[in-house]
């Protein structure tokens, strides 16, 4: 396939580009700044004209892409004023969806977020491991923009039957530099209750993007993308007993298994998390 990756200079973007190219796909990278080693067009996804123009001719022959992996946007709350995060992220997602629908692109994969599930969990979740059946409960402007994006996805695929959209609800993304903070995180485990001790390695995110671009599914599909384990070594059942004693646990919770379920992603696109914080410490699984 020919795949456009927006935000290709970012943490997940770099890994998505690498995963797609390893699989033999042609990749065109977009970003708002030059990307080292790439002949990347400078595209501001918050500008519909730029998105439509670039998407309508992404190679020298004017070929429309087969898929778009949309990772551009403000990647976390607190990096800009709330209203700007909502404006940029919502508008850029709309522009990518709309241009793809108008041009006949068959697949869009985009970065939704675990925050749509209710982070920070000052209100306890309804159950764990939490999954896509839990009611969406965005708690600030960043997650509200993600909820708006998923709502748009549902309607764009209804309007354009040939289009399918994967909303990847990434957990807290860690790359090599982020693991340097691991000791500080693990020294105060209860602070990480805010996202149920979830995380995901950027390399697994890149593979999830590739899998979602290739997978055979129709319509809109939201999927949690998390690591197989939690970010702290304490058993997950003990963390729940100490922090959320009244929350029901569905099934058997072994060791420090993740409290964010990636089962839908496994079933729909074949996602299997391969990487863990334990690789950086040499610690064996509990």
C-alpha positions in Angstrom: 0.0 0.0 0.0 0.8 3.7 -0.2 0.3 5.1 3.3 0.4 8.7 4.5 1.6 9.1 8.1 0.8 12.5 9.6 2.9 13.6 12.6 5.6 11.3 11.3 8.3 13.0 13.4 6.5 12.2 16.7 7.0 9.4 19.2 4.5 7.1 17.7 4.9 8.4 14.2 8.5 7.4 13.9 7.7 3.8 14.9 4.6 3.6 12.6 6.8 4.7 9.7 9.4 2.1 10.5 6.8 -0.7 11.0 5.0 0.1 7.7 8.3 0.2 5.7 9.4 -3.1 7.3 6.2 -4.6 5.9 7.0 -3.4 2.4 4.6 -0.4 2.2 5.4 2.9 0.6 5.2 5.7 3.2 4.8 9.4 2.8 5.5 11.4 6.0 3.7 14.6 6.8 4.6 17.0 9.6 4.6 20.7 10.3 8.4 20.7 10.6 11.1 19.1 8.6 11.7 15.4 9.4 15.3 14.3 9.4 16.0 11.8 6.6 12.6 12.3 5.0 11.4 14.2 1.9 8.4 15.1 4.0 5.9 17.7 2.8 5.2 20.3 5.4 1.4 19.9 6.1 -0.6 21.6 8.8 -3.4 19.2 9.4 -5.5 22.0 11.0 -5.7 23.5 7.5 -8.2 21.6 5.3 -6.8 23.0 2.1 -3.3 21.7 2.9 -4.6 18.3 3.9 -6.8 17.9 0.8 -4.1 19.2 -1.5 -1.4 16.9 -0.1 -3.6 13.9 0.1 -4.9 14.2 -3.5 -1.3 13.8 -4.8 1.2 12.3 -2.5 3.7 10.9 -5.0 5.0 12.2 -8.3 2.2 10.5 -10.2 -0.6 12.1 -8.2 -1.6 8.9 -6.6 -4.2 9.0 -3.7 -3.0 6.9 -0.7 -4.5 3.6 0.2 -4.5 4.4 3.9 -3.8 7.3 6.2 -2.3 6.9 9.7 -3.2 10.2 11.4 -0.9 10.9 14.4 -0.5 14.7 14.1 -1.8 17.0 16.8 -1.0 18.1 20.3 0.0 14.8 22.0 -0.9 15.5 25.6 -2.8 17.9 27.8 -1.0 20.8 29.3 1.2 21.6 26.3 -1.0 24.4 25.2 -4.1 26.2 26.5 -7.1 23.8 26.7 -9.1 25.6 24.0 -6.2 25.4 21.6 -5.6 21.7 22.2 -9.3 21.1 21.5 -9.4 23.3 18.5 -6.2 21.9 16.8 -6.9 18.2 17.6 -10.6 18.2 16.7 -10.1 20.2 13.5 -7.1 18.3 12.2 -9.0 15.0 12.8 -12.0 16.3 10.9 -9.9 17.5 8.1 -8.1 14.1 7.6 -11.4 12.2 7.8 -13.2 14.6 5.4 -10.4 14.6 2.8 -10.0 10.8 3.0 -13.8 10.4 2.4 -13.9 12.8 -0.5 -10.9 11.3 -2.2 -11.9 7.6 -1.8 -9.3 6.6 0.7 -10.3 3.2 2.1 -8.7 3.2 5.6 -7.8 5.7 8.2 -6.0 4.8 11.4 -5.8 7.6 14.0 -4.5 8.2 17.5 -7.4 8.2 20.0 -6.5 7.9 23.6 -7.0 6.0 26.9 -8.0 9.3 28.4 -11.4 8.9 26.8 -12.1 6.1 29.4 -12.2 8.5 32.4 -8.6 9.5 33.2 -7.7 10.7 35.7 -9.6 8.0 37.6 -10.7 10.2 40.5 -14.0 8.5 39.8 -13.4 4.7 39.9 -13.9 2.7 36.7 -17.0 0.5 36.5 -14.8 -2.6 36.2 -11.3 -3.9 35.4 -9.6 -4.8 33.2 -11.3 -1.8 31.5 -12.2 -2.1 27.8 -14.2 -0.4 25.1 -17.5 -1.4 26.6 -16.9 0.9 29.5 -18.8 4.2 28.9 -16.7 7.0 27.5 -16.1 9.7 30.2 -13.7 12.4 28.9 -12.7 14.6 31.8 -10.9 17.5 30.1 -10.5 19.2 26.8 -7.8 16.9 25.5 -9.9 13.8 26.0 -13.0 15.6 24.9 -11.3 16.2 21.5 -10.6 12.4 21.3 -14.2 11.7 22.1 -15.3 14.1 19.4 -12.9 12.4 16.9 -14.4 9.0 17.6 -17.9 10.4 17.2 -16.9 11.8 13.8 -15.4 8.5 12.8 -18.7 6.7 13.4 -20.5 9.1 11.2 -17.9 9.4 8.4 -18.0 5.7 7.9 -21.8 5.8 7.8 -21.6 8.6 5.1 -18.9 6.8 3.1 -19.5 3.0 3.1 -16.1 2.3 1.5 -14.2 4.0 4.3 -13.2 2.3 7.5 -11.6 4.0 10.5 -9.6 2.5 13.4 -9.5 4.6 16.6 -6.5 3.4 18.5 -6.8 4.3 22.2 -3.2 4.4 23.1 -2.2 4.2 26.7 0.7 6.3 28.1 3.4 5.9 25.4 6.9 5.2 26.5 10.0 5.3 24.3 13.6 4.7 25.3 14.1 8.1 27.0 10.9 7.8 29.0 12.1 4.6 30.8 14.7 6.8 32.5 11.9 7.9 34.8 11.0 4.4 35.7 12.6 4.3 39.2 10.8 7.5 40.2 7.4 6.1 38.9 7.8 2.8 40.7 8.9 4.4 44.0 5.4 6.0 44.3 3.1 3.4 42.6 -0.2 4.8 44.0 0.3 8.0 42.0 -0.2 6.1 38.8 -3.7 5.1 39.7 -4.7 8.1 37.6 -4.5 5.8 34.5 -4.7 2.4 36.2 -0.9 1.9 35.9 -1.2 1.6 32.1 1.5 2.3 29.5 2.5 1.0 26.1 5.9 0.9 24.3 6.1 3.2 21.3 7.3 0.2 19.2 4.1 -1.7 20.0 2.1 1.5 19.0 3.9 1.5 15.6 3.0 -2.1 15.0 -0.6 -1.5 16.0 -0.7 1.3 13.4 0.6 -1.1 10.7 -1.8 -3.9 11.7 -4.8 -1.5 11.7 -3.8 -0.2 8.3 -3.7 -3.8 6.9 -6.5 -5.5 8.8 -9.8 -6.6 7.3 -12.6 -4.9 9.1 -15.5 -2.6 8.2 -16.9 0.6 9.6 -15.5 2.2 12.8 -13.5 0.2 15.3 -12.2 1.6 18.6 -9.5 -0.4 20.3 -7.4 0.0 23.5 -3.7 -0.3 22.8 -1.7 -1.1 25.9 1.2 -3.1 27.2 0.6 -6.6 28.6 1.7 -5.6 32.0 1.4 -2.5 34.3 4.2 0.0 34.8 4.8 -1.1 38.4 6.0 -4.5 39.7 3.2 -4.8 42.4 0.6 -7.4 41.6 -2.4 -5.7 39.9 -4.9 -7.3 42.4 -3.0 -5.7 45.3 -3.1 -2.3 43.5 -6.8 -2.6 43.0 -7.4 -3.7 46.6 -5.5 -0.7 47.9 -6.8 2.0 45.6 -10.1 0.8 44.2 -11.4 -1.8 46.7 -15.0 -1.7 45.5 -14.4 -2.0 41.7 -15.4 -5.4 40.3 -12.6 -7.5 38.7 -13.7 -9.4 35.7 -11.9 -12.8 35.3 -8.6 -13.8 36.9 -6.1 -11.0 37.4 -2.6 -12.7 37.3 0.6 -11.0 38.5 0.9 -7.5 37.3 -1.3 -7.9 34.2 -2.5 -4.7 32.6 -5.7 -3.3 33.9 -6.3 -1.9 30.4 -7.6 -4.7 28.1 -6.2 -4.9 24.5 -8.4 -7.9 23.8 -10.4 -6.1 21.1 -7.3 -5.1 19.3 -6.0 -8.6 19.5 -9.2 -10.0 18.0 -9.7 -7.3 15.3 -6.2 -6.5 14.1 -4.0 -9.2 15.7 -2.3 -6.9 18.1 0.0 -8.6 20.6 2.2 -6.3 22.8 5.8 -7.4 22.5 7.7 -4.9 24.7 7.8 -4.2 28.5 9.6 -1.9 30.9 11.2 -5.1 32.2 13.5 -5.1 29.1 15.2 -2.0 30.5 15.8 -3.5 33.9 16.3 -7.2 33.1 13.5 -8.1 35.6 11.7 -11.3 34.8 7.9 -11.3 34.6 6.1 -11.8 37.9 
